[in-house]
Amino acid sequence: MRRRGWAALLYSALAVLYLLHNDLWLWNDRRLWLGLPAGLLYHIGFCVAASALLGLLVVFAWPPWGEGALPAARDEREQGERR
Amino acid sequence: MIIFVIALYLTAVLVIGGFSHRLFHGTSEDFFVATRSLGPALLLLNLFGANMTAFAVLGASGEAYTTGIGVFALMASSSALVIPLVFYFVGTRVWEIGKRRGYVSPIEFFRERYQSDGLGLLLFVVVTGLLIPYLLIGLGGGGIALAQITHGLIPKWLGSLIIVAVVLSYVAYGGMRGAILVNAFQALLLLVLGGISCWVIVHQLGGLESAMTRVGATHPDLLARAGHIRPLQLLTYTFIPLSVGMFPHIFIQWLTARSARAFRLPVAVYPLCIAVVWVPTVVLGVLSRIDFPRLPPAAANSLLVRIVEHHAPGVLVGLLAATLLSAIMNSFDHQVLAVSTMFTQDIVHHYGYRDRLSERQRVWVGRLFVIGVLFVTYLLSLVFDPSLFKLGVWCFTAFAALFPVLLAALFWRRSTKQGIAAAVLSVVALWSYLVVAGWRSPDYTLGGTGILPVALLLAVSAAALVVVSLLTRPPDAATLALFFPAAPGPGEEGTPPVAPGVVGAPAAAPPLAGGHPRRDRPGPA
């Protein structure tokens, strides 16, 4: 898959993750899971999921200006020197 | 023992700060942005440390004590997603433009992007004004916390003075490079010590499940969000972390990166760092109900000190004090340096001594401003009023509401200086009104709906920016070509013109329309 394809896929996944932050289904859930309240454990898992997704983002969908714009800066420099 | 651990910690900070001076290049670019040399690990630790204030250590546990586990979703996991995304979309773009144009402060970026000294001044006043309460909270709050931890052995005035003296030693001496090395050490302490404290205390309480069950028996509401946090509150709180984009100290830290690739680690690992620091503080805050079932709200901020003293007096309290000092200093020093950088670069250098200061003199002007800002902040902290904590929370809202301004400057070619000014002024006016309206209510939301004021402020700010920009004359093509070089707009042809200030540009290059020639700009490393 090309960068644009990855970017579209991962940006969509980020939007879904943002919606999942609003875990209304656990709003009144007081059960303990692994010794932690369900709502707290869910949001710890949310942090782990965010880290994994952002990891994929920086590997497969790095923003174009992250690397692409610097050659333009070099072009500017070279042209300045020619003048 | 507590004093010994604090002294040991401060000595370590001074040694690291002294070592950093050996790496100092002696140039103004090194003093203000460490010659743009930070690799991924140092960038991660510094961005993380600068965002973790004393609130994350003390305030969060107090909030968890009163409102339960919902604090984590509200303040931590929302930041875990939003802040790295700001780094990814905005930080990398700021770094790229900053490197290409040689910027060291956010004000000069805005001034040149919109070719307006007036806009630069407006942003300077607003951003500096919003940062001052933070400086006072860090110093005044730090003095109070040290007095509590040492039971008055280190009084408030002395605690604040110690913080000022230590920060002065490494920031005035080594500039950004000093702050970076010390902050990396402090951020590591933050990441490790909170977990250790939590583990020791939970162990003494008979294990996590047993302790949580005890809390559930007496205060079941603290294990869920119902009754404490409303869904709309959680949804709109996710706008607050956008403030990170407009913090001048974070903007300047983005400029210190060695390359855009250096942002990859901070973007991916930041959420885990958030969890590592916040989970122990929230868990300890909730578990404090076992030992201190009914503390008055005013005592909640010293909760962590109480529970650590109760279960593990001595070394662990000293380590808590070190953690607290780390949290205070690693945001305080960057904020002091940011204010000093803006004064030096955007006032003294831009208006008074453009061609008259040598590199060495610029470093010394920077140092003098560091000393001046620390001195004034210390004097103000002596009359520190705890109600400033509330103002600090409101300042977060204002910084977040200004985020569209940065977004437009980076990505929207059609945005104009009038549009930016309209957005800034609308935020200032509406924010002032909302601060007065909501001052008496600690949980102020719009009309009691649960919607936080930041949502309204963001909408008004974005609307003012878009409407006024579309109604005013577009920026000229020559300016746009400097900031959007990769994709020339309709009607533009050929290579972007070489502007004064661009590295390698001839010294006699003409000034931009409405701008100033910039023959003095130090080139990127």
Contacts between the chains, C-beta under 8 A, distances in Angstrom:
chain1	res1	chain2	res2	distance
A	14	B	81	7.7
A	14	B	85	7.2
A	17	B	81	6.5
A	18	B	81	6.5
A	18	B	238	7.3
A	21	B	73	7.3
A	21	B	77	6.5
A	21	B	78	6.5
A	21	B	81	6.7
A	21	B	234	7.5
A	21	B	238	6.6
A	22	B	231	6.4
A	22	B	234	6.0
A	22	B	235	5.6
A	23	B	73	7.5
A	24	B	231	5.9
A	26	B	224	7.7
A	26	B	225	7.9
A	27	B	224	6.7
A	27	B	225	5.3
A	27	B	226	5.3
A	27	B	231	7.1
A	28	B	224	5.2
A	28	B	225	7.6
A	28	B	226	4.2
A	29	B	224	6.0
A	30	B	216	6.2
A	30	B	220	5.5
A	30	B	223	4.3
A	30	B	224	4.9
A	32	B	209	6.2
A	32	B	212	5.5
A	32	B	213	6.9
A	32	B	216	7.3
A	32	B	223	7.6
A	34	B	208	8.0
A	35	B	207	7.1
A	35	B	208	3.4
A	35	B	209	3.9
A	35	B	212	5.9
A	36	B	208	6.9
A	36	B	212	6.9
A	36	B	283	7.6
A	37	B	69	5.0
A	37	B	212	6.8
A	37	B	223	4.1
A	37	B	224	6.8
A	39	B	69	5.5
A	39	B	70	6.9
A	39	B	73	6.8
A	39	B	223	7.5
A	39	B	224	5.9
A	39	B	225	6.0
A	40	B	69	4.2
A	40	B	72	5.7
A	40	B	279	7.7
A	40	B	282	7.0
A	40	B	283	7.8
A	43	B	72	5.3
A	43	B	73	4.7
A	43	B	76	7.2
A	43	B	77	4.1
A	44	B	72	7.8
A	44	B	77	7.9
A	44	B	275	5.6
A	44	B	279	6.2
A	46	B	73	8.0
A	46	B	77	4.8
A	46	B	80	7.1
A	46	B	81	7.7
A	47	B	76	7.5
A	47	B	77	5.6
A	47	B	80	4.5
A	47	B	271	4.4
A	47	B	272	6.4
A	47	B	274	6.1
A	47	B	275	4.1
A	48	B	271	7.4
A	48	B	272	7.0
A	48	B	275	7.3
A	50	B	77	7.6
A	50	B	80	5.1
A	50	B	81	4.7
A	50	B	84	7.3
A	50	B	271	4.2
A	51	B	80	7.7
A	51	B	268	6.0
A	51	B	269	6.5
A	51	B	270	7.7
A	51	B	271	4.2
A	51	B	272	4.9
A	54	B	84	5.2
A	54	B	85	7.6
A	54	B	88	7.2
A	54	B	267	5.2
A	54	B	268	4.9
A	54	B	270	7.7
A	54	B	271	6.8
A	55	B	268	4.0
A	57	B	88	6.6
A	57	B	267	7.1
A	57	B	268	7.9
A	58	B	88	7.1
A	58	B	263	7.6
A	58	B	264	4.2
A	58	B	267	5.2
A	58	B	268	5.5
A	59	B	264	7.8
A	62	B	260	7.9
A	62	B	264	7.5
A	63	B	88	6.8
A	63	B	89	6.8
A	63	B	92	5.7
A	63	B	93	7.2
A	64	B	486	7.3
A	65	B	92	6.5
A	65	B	93	5.3
A	65	B	96	5.0
A	65	B	260	7.5
A	65	B	486	7.1
A	66	B	92	4.9
A	66	B	96	7.2
A	66	B	260	3.9
A	66	B	261	7.2
A	66	B	263	7.4
A	67	B	260	6.1
A	67	B	261	7.5
A	68	B	486	6.1
A	69	B	96	4.9
A	69	B	100	7.3
A	69	B	485	6.6
A	69	B	486	5.3
A	70	B	96	6.8
A	70	B	99	7.5
A	70	B	100	7.4
A	70	B	260	7.7
A	72	B	100	7.8
A	72	B	485	4.2
A	72	B	486	5.5
A	72	B	496	7.4
A	73	B	99	7.2
A	73	B	100	4.1
A	73	B	485	7.5
A	73	B	502	7.9
A	73	B	503	7.7
A	75	B	485	8.0
A	75	B	495	6.6
A	76	B	100	7.4
A	76	B	485	7.2
A	76	B	495	7.9
A	76	B	496	6.6
A	76	B	498	5.6
A	76	B	502	5.3
A	76	B	503	7.8
A	76	B	504	7.1
A	76	B	505	7.7
A	77	B	502	7.2
A	77	B	503	5.5
A	77	B	504	3.7
A	78	B	504	7.4
A	79	B	495	6.2
A	79	B	498	5.7
A	80	B	498	4.4
A	80	B	502	6.4
A	80	B	503	7.7
A	80	B	504	3.9
A	80	B	505	4.4
A	80	B	506	6.3
A	80	B	509	7.9
A	81	B	504	5.4
A	83	B	498	6.8
A	83	B	506	5.8
